[in-house]
Amino acid sequence: MNTDNEVKAGFGRYMGRFFNRLVADTKGLEEFKQRPLNKAIAYAPSRMIDSAEELVLRWQKEQGDDVKSAHNRLPIILIAADRDFTPTGRSEHSFQVTDSPLTVMKNDPKQRAFKVRTAGATHRAQVLIASHDTASAKSIASQMMLFIDAFENRRLTIDHTFSGIAEQWVAQVESADTPVMSIPTGIKNLVMLTVDLRIKTTFPMYEAPKVGEENDGKGDPANPNDLAGYLIYDGTSYEQKFL
């Protein structure tokens, strides 16, 4: 199923796509766009709304190569993703498979049959935009909302691995009812905006024959990175075939 790291990695790639599309329409954004991605966007170690100012100040200290440059390391985009998720069941954003049908993973060179169920979940992500000037903060937030609303950007991919086989499952991105909020600060020349998002995922739960159960012999039931599949009965004999 989805882990926090898998969702964070998928959303990180999504934010990388946004950074590549961002237009530098203010002086502050001109320097911002010249940075490598990891110097412009980073994951926060905690929920940002609880410690936004502290995180921004820590960022400035860590990224500044010297006293003069430390002050200029804004704008910055920091991301927080809740570790908890809400099971959503079947909806327009996800689907559920409840009866464990046999399936063959697309990238499996051995074409083994595994049982699979799927379930939907909603993950909450929060994006913090911090800048020395209001124009740059508002531009980033406005461009982000335009990016999210574009049809081709309403999806991202979440990586899953089972029996050593990597898959990508599609997730939906949507903004909250009040997507952009301003955070009051007690620091001069610091503007902070937050963008709240929901990531609607469908995650697979695969199952393979256990040790001692009948299997197709194309893997080892005791090896989680190369499991055996289920036997498929075609009416006359058991054989492995694509379902």
Disulfide bonds with the S-S distance in Angstrom:
none
